[in-house]
Amino acid sequence: MKNLVKISLVLILTSASLFYFSSCEKEPDPPTLTTANISAITQTTATSGGNITSDGGAGITARGVCWNTSENPTIAHSKTSDGTGAGSFTSNLSGLTPGTQYFVRAYATNDAGTSYGNQQSFTTGDILLPTLTTTDISSITLTSAVSGGNITDDGGSDITGKGVCWSTSENPTTDDSKTED
């Protein structure tokens, strides 16, 4: 009987010790991070990133930036995926709409969940008129001539039409005679 009491006491103390030490395991905290300033802004792209200053006690499993045209974007919106781990990272945003305001936040995910950095905002560049030159006129006859052009900058958007326009007055426009090349 004495042995049974000793064994029971040892089992109770062992169970209590295991419970105590296992309950002392700390759950990870969410990551801590900041959002990098926006740079290299064009009509359809920009660069940002972030700096994860604390992993919260668990490995960073995903990081990047998320963006939207509404404030406080989340990973449910457009986002980059820029690897894992703490520290600084760079993100390249693409597929943006010209002349549009965007809100950006860095994000980092660990076992505790996803955290976001401070919000930054920027506006993409407007679409500009294309830049082009007219080539010299050649092969001039009584009823025809040859010319063309060279487009050196699309202004940040696809070229939807091109050709040469002419008139008997100065500064012809596409309302005058024209080719559609």
C-alpha positions as CSV (number, residue, x, y, z in Angstrom):
1,M,0.0,0.0,0.0
2,K,2.9,2.4,0.9
3,N,4.4,1.6,-2.5
4,L,1.1,2.3,-4.3
5,V,0.9,5.7,-2.6
6,K,4.5,6.5,-3.5
7,I,4.0,5.5,-7.1
8,S,0.8,7.6,-7.3
9,L,2.5,10.6,-5.8
10,V,5.4,10.3,-8.3
11,L,2.9,10.0,-11.2
12,I,1.0,13.0,-10.0
13,L,4.1,15.1,-9.6
14,T,5.4,14.0,-13.0
15,S,2.1,14.9,-14.7
16,A,2.0,18.2,-12.9
17,S,5.6,19.0,-14.0
18,L,4.9,18.0,-17.6
19,F,1.7,20.2,-17.7
20,Y,3.6,23.1,-16.1
21,F,6.5,23.0,-18.5
22,S,4.4,22.3,-21.6
23,S,2.1,25.2,-20.8
24,C,5.1,27.5,-20.5
25,E,5.7,27.3,-24.3
26,K,5.2,30.8,-25.6
27,E,3.0,31.2,-28.7
28,P,4.7,33.3,-31.4
29,D,3.9,37.0,-31.8
30,P,3.0,38.5,-35.1
31,P,5.9,39.9,-37.1
32,T,6.9,43.6,-36.9
33,L,7.7,45.4,-40.1
34,T,7.8,48.7,-41.9
35,T,7.0,49.6,-45.6
36,A,9.7,51.0,-47.8
37,N,9.2,54.3,-49.6
38,I,7.8,54.1,-53.1
39,S,10.3,54.8,-55.9
40,A,10.8,54.3,-59.7
41,I,7.1,55.2,-60.4
42,T,6.1,55.0,-64.0
43,Q,2.7,54.8,-65.7
44,T,2.4,51.0,-64.9
45,T,5.1,50.1,-62.4
46,A,6.6,51.1,-59.1
47,T,9.1,49.8,-56.6
48,S,8.7,49.4,-52.8
49,G,9.4,46.7,-50.2
50,G,9.8,46.4,-46.5
51,N,12.0,45.6,-43.5
52,I,11.0,42.9,-41.1
53,T,12.5,43.9,-37.8
54,S,11.1,41.0,-35.7
55,D,9.9,37.6,-36.8
56,G,7.8,37.4,-33.6
57,G,9.5,34.2,-32.5
58,A,8.6,32.1,-35.5
59,G,10.0,31.9,-39.0
60,I,8.6,34.2,-41.7
61,T,6.9,32.0,-44.3
62,A,5.8,34.8,-46.7
63,R,6.6,38.4,-47.3
64,G,6.0,41.1,-49.9
65,V,3.8,44.1,-50.5
66,C,0.1,44.4,-51.2
67,W,-1.6,47.3,-53.0
68,N,-5.1,48.5,-53.9
69,T,-6.9,51.7,-54.9
70,S,-8.6,51.7,-51.5
71,E,-6.8,52.3,-48.2
72,N,-5.4,49.5,-46.0
73,P,-4.8,46.9,-48.7
74,T,-4.4,43.2,-47.6
75,I,-3.0,40.1,-49.1
76,A,-6.5,39.5,-50.5
77,H,-5.7,42.3,-53.0
78,S,-2.8,42.5,-55.5
79,K,0.5,41.5,-53.9
80,T,4.0,40.4,-54.6
81,S,5.7,37.3,-53.1
82,D,9.2,38.1,-52.1
83,G,10.5,35.0,-50.3
84,T,10.8,34.2,-46.6
85,G,12.9,35.3,-43.6
86,A,13.4,38.6,-41.7
87,G,15.3,41.6,-42.9
88,S,14.9,44.0,-45.8
89,F,13.4,43.1,-49.2
90,T,12.5,44.9,-52.4
91,S,9.2,44.5,-54.3
92,N,8.4,45.4,-57.9
93,L,4.8,46.3,-58.5
94,S,3.5,45.9,-62.1
95,G,0.3,45.9,-64.0
96,L,-0.7,49.3,-62.6
97,T,-3.2,51.7,-64.3
98,P,-1.8,55.0,-65.5
99,G,-2.9,58.2,-63.6
100,T,-4.2,56.2,-60.6
101,Q,-3.6,56.5,-56.8
102,Y,-2.5,53.4,-55.1
103,F,-2.1,52.4,-51.4
104,V,0.7,50.0,-50.5
105,R,1.7,48.1,-47.3
106,A,4.4,45.6,-46.7
107,Y,3.2,42.2,-45.2
108,A,4.9,39.4,-43.4
109,T,3.4,36.0,-42.3
110,N,4.5,33.7,-39.5
111,D,2.7,31.0,-37.4
112,A,0.8,33.8,-35.5
113,G,-0.6,35.3,-38.8
114,T,0.0,38.1,-41.2
115,S,1.1,41.6,-40.1
116,Y,1.3,44.8,-42.2
117,G,3.7,47.7,-42.3
118,N,2.8,51.3,-42.4
119,Q,0.7,52.5,-45.4
120,Q,2.3,54.4,-48.2
121,S,0.6,56.0,-51.2
122,F,1.6,57.1,-54.7
123,T,0.0,58.0,-58.0
124,T,1.2,56.4,-61.3
125,G,2.2,58.7,-64.2
126,D,-0.4,59.9,-66.7
127,I,-0.4,58.6,-70.2
128,L,1.4,61.1,-72.4
129,L,1.2,61.7,-76.1
130,P,3.6,59.6,-78.1
131,T,6.8,61.1,-79.2
132,L,7.6,60.7,-82.9
133,T,9.3,62.3,-85.9
134,T,8.1,62.4,-89.6
135,T,10.5,61.0,-92.1
136,D,11.6,63.1,-95.1
137,I,9.3,63.0,-98.1
138,S,10.6,61.1,-101.1
139,S,9.6,59.6,-104.4
140,I,7.5,62.7,-105.2
141,T,5.3,62.5,-108.3
142,L,2.3,64.5,-109.6
143,T,-0.1,62.3,-107.6
144,S,1.9,60.6,-104.9
145,A,4.7,60.8,-102.4
146,V,6.4,58.5,-99.8
147,S,6.8,59.4,-96.1
148,G,6.5,57.8,-92.8
149,G,7.5,58.2,-89.2
150,N,9.5,57.0,-86.3
151,I,7.8,56.5,-82.9
152,T,10.4,57.0,-80.2
153,D,8.2,56.9,-77.1
154,D,4.7,55.4,-76.8
155,G,3.8,57.8,-73.9
156,G,3.2,54.9,-71.5
157,S,0.4,53.2,-73.5
158,D,-0.1,51.0,-76.5
159,I,-0.1,52.7,-79.9
160,T,-3.6,52.2,-81.3
161,G,-3.1,53.8,-84.7
162,K,-0.4,55.3,-86.8
163,G,0.1,56.7,-90.3
164,V,0.8,60.0,-92.1
165,C,-1.7,62.8,-92.5
166,W,-1.5,65.6,-95.1
167,S,-3.2,68.7,-96.3
168,T,-2.7,71.7,-98.6
169,S,-2.7,73.8,-95.4
170,E,0.0,73.8,-92.7
171,N,-0.1,71.5,-89.7
172,P,-2.4,68.7,-91.0
173,T,-4.2,66.5,-88.5
174,T,-6.0,63.1,-88.6
175,D,-9.1,65.1,-89.6
176,D,-7.4,65.7,-93.0
177,S,-6.3,63.0,-95.6
178,K,-4.3,60.2,-93.9
179,T,-2.9,56.7,-94.2
180,E,-3.7,54.1,-91.6
181,D,-0.5,52.0,-91.2
